[in-house]
Amino acid sequence: MRLFARVSNLVDMLVCFDVRSEKYSFVTLMESGKYDATLINFQGKLASVRSSATTFLSGTSTSLEMYILEDPEKHEWSKRIFNLPPMWTDASASRVILYFVGVTATNEFVFKPFCSSDPFYVHYYNYVNKAIMRVEIQGMGAFEKASRVRIFLDHAEDVKLME
């Protein structure tokens, strides 16, 4: 098992820690200037995702860039482009800025707005069947509009008592 951490926005490198051998190594990032992106688990591999133009999406965005780490020892990355369908403009409301959260087990990209709003929507884009779904999260109106929102995918809490 390997753990990855981004060094900083000034260096195009990731730190890799191999849990079994307890050794550190470094992985060079895919392209200079592409490090300001979201790091995710994509089909069991480390990947970096961003809009083709910026680190966020809006109604005018047309695609997502994904760099997938194929071989950490050789520093080999593959690039994949996901084109957003024309209905993305309608679903995302062109004035809302959305940030990439991650990928679900059912092949859906998850996007969220930076700040809370009323109504508050989370957007799902299934890149396999090109379907977009916007889900309203109720009860967010109690927070101020300036409140930053964080969303975590695949979180499971074990409520069993430890002995």
C-alpha positions as CSV (number, residue, x, y, z in Angstrom):
1,M,0.0,0.0,0.0
2,R,1.3,3.4,-0.9
3,L,0.4,6.8,0.5
4,F,0.8,9.9,-1.6
5,A,1.0,13.6,-0.6
6,R,1.5,16.7,-2.7
7,V,4.7,18.4,-1.6
8,S,3.6,22.0,-2.3
9,N,2.3,24.2,-5.1
10,L,5.9,25.3,-5.8
11,V,7.3,21.9,-6.6
12,D,6.0,19.5,-9.3
13,M,6.4,16.4,-7.1
14,L,4.5,14.0,-4.9
15,V,5.9,12.1,-1.9
16,C,5.2,8.4,-1.9
17,F,5.4,6.4,1.3
18,D,5.4,2.6,0.9
19,V,3.8,1.2,4.0
20,R,5.3,-2.2,3.8
21,S,8.9,-1.2,3.3
22,E,8.5,2.1,5.2
23,K,10.5,3.9,2.5
24,Y,9.9,7.3,0.9
25,S,10.2,8.0,-2.8
26,F,9.2,10.9,-5.0
27,V,7.0,10.9,-8.1
28,T,7.4,13.7,-10.6
29,L,4.0,15.2,-11.6
30,M,2.6,14.8,-15.1
31,E,3.2,18.2,-16.6
32,S,4.6,21.4,-15.2
33,G,1.8,23.7,-14.1
34,K,-0.8,20.9,-13.8
35,Y,-0.3,20.3,-10.1
36,D,-3.1,22.6,-9.0
37,A,-5.7,19.9,-9.3
38,T,-7.6,17.4,-7.1
39,L,-5.9,14.2,-6.3
40,I,-8.2,11.2,-6.3
41,N,-8.4,7.4,-6.4
42,F,-9.5,6.5,-10.0
43,Q,-10.2,2.8,-10.5
44,G,-7.5,2.0,-7.9
45,K,-4.8,4.4,-9.2
46,L,-3.8,7.8,-8.2
47,A,-5.2,10.5,-10.5
48,S,-5.2,14.2,-10.8
49,V,-8.3,16.0,-12.1
50,R,-9.1,19.5,-13.2
51,S,-11.1,21.4,-15.8
52,S,-9.2,21.7,-19.0
53,A,-8.9,25.5,-18.4
54,T,-8.9,25.9,-14.6
55,T,-9.2,24.1,-11.3
56,F,-13.0,24.6,-11.2
57,L,-16.0,24.0,-13.5
58,S,-18.7,26.4,-14.6
59,G,-21.5,26.2,-17.1
60,T,-19.0,27.2,-19.8
61,S,-16.7,24.3,-19.1
62,T,-16.5,21.7,-21.8
63,S,-14.2,19.0,-20.5
64,L,-12.2,17.5,-17.6
65,E,-8.5,16.5,-17.8
66,M,-7.4,13.5,-15.9
67,Y,-3.8,12.4,-15.4
68,I,-3.6,8.8,-14.1
69,L,-0.4,7.5,-12.4
70,E,0.3,4.3,-14.3
71,D,3.7,3.4,-12.8
72,P,5.1,5.3,-9.8
73,E,8.6,3.9,-10.1
74,K,8.9,5.1,-13.8
75,H,6.9,8.3,-13.2
76,E,4.5,7.3,-16.0
77,W,1.2,9.1,-16.3
78,S,-1.5,8.7,-18.9
79,K,-3.8,11.5,-19.9
80,R,-7.6,11.1,-20.3
81,I,-10.0,13.8,-21.4
82,F,-13.7,13.6,-20.4
83,N,-15.9,15.8,-22.6
84,L,-18.9,17.2,-20.8
85,P,-22.2,16.9,-22.7
86,P,-24.1,20.0,-24.0
87,M,-26.7,19.6,-21.2
88,W,-23.9,20.4,-18.7
89,T,-24.6,24.1,-19.2
90,D,-28.2,23.7,-18.2
91,A,-27.6,21.4,-15.2
92,S,-24.8,23.4,-13.7
93,A,-26.3,26.9,-13.9
94,S,-23.6,28.9,-15.7
95,R,-23.0,31.4,-12.9
96,V,-22.2,28.7,-10.3
97,I,-18.6,27.7,-9.8
98,L,-18.2,24.0,-9.0
99,Y,-15.2,22.1,-7.6
100,F,-14.4,18.5,-8.2
101,V,-14.9,16.2,-5.1
102,G,-14.1,12.8,-6.4
103,V,-15.4,9.7,-8.2
104,T,-18.0,7.3,-6.8
105,A,-17.9,3.5,-7.2
106,T,-20.6,3.8,-9.8
107,N,-18.4,5.9,-12.2
108,E,-19.8,9.3,-11.3
109,F,-17.8,12.5,-10.9
110,V,-19.1,14.5,-8.0
111,F,-19.0,18.3,-8.0
112,K,-19.9,20.8,-5.3
113,P,-20.1,24.6,-5.0
114,F,-17.5,26.3,-3.0
115,C,-19.9,28.0,-0.6
116,S,-23.2,27.1,0.9
117,S,-26.3,28.4,-0.7
118,D,-30.1,28.0,-0.6
119,P,-30.9,25.8,-2.4
120,F,-27.6,23.8,-2.3
121,Y,-26.9,21.3,-5.1
122,V,-24.4,18.5,-5.5
123,H,-23.8,17.6,-9.2
124,Y,-23.1,14.0,-10.4
125,Y,-21.8,13.3,-13.9
126,N,-21.7,9.6,-15.0
127,Y,-19.0,9.6,-17.6
128,V,-19.9,6.1,-18.9
129,N,-23.5,6.8,-19.9
130,K,-23.1,10.7,-20.1
131,A,-25.9,11.3,-17.6
132,I,-26.0,14.4,-15.3
133,M,-27.9,14.5,-12.1
134,R,-28.3,17.5,-9.8
135,V,-29.3,16.7,-6.2
136,E,-30.6,19.2,-3.7
137,I,-29.3,18.9,-0.2
138,Q,-31.9,20.3,2.1
139,G,-31.2,22.2,5.3
140,M,-28.2,24.1,4.1
141,G,-30.0,27.4,4.3
142,A,-29.2,27.6,8.0
143,F,-25.6,28.4,7.2
144,E,-24.4,31.7,6.0
145,K,-23.8,32.0,2.3
146,A,-20.1,32.6,3.0
147,S,-19.7,29.2,4.7
148,R,-17.2,27.0,2.9
149,V,-18.6,23.5,2.2
150,R,-16.5,20.3,2.3
151,I,-17.8,17.0,1.0
152,F,-16.2,13.6,1.5
153,L,-16.9,10.5,-0.6
154,D,-17.0,6.9,0.6
155,H,-16.9,7.8,4.2
156,A,-18.0,5.0,6.5
157,E,-18.2,5.2,10.2
158,D,-18.0,2.1,12.3
159,V,-20.3,2.6,15.3
160,K,-19.3,-0.7,17.0
161,L,-17.8,-0.3,20.4
162,M,-14.2,-1.3,20.6
163,E,-13.2,-3.7,23.4
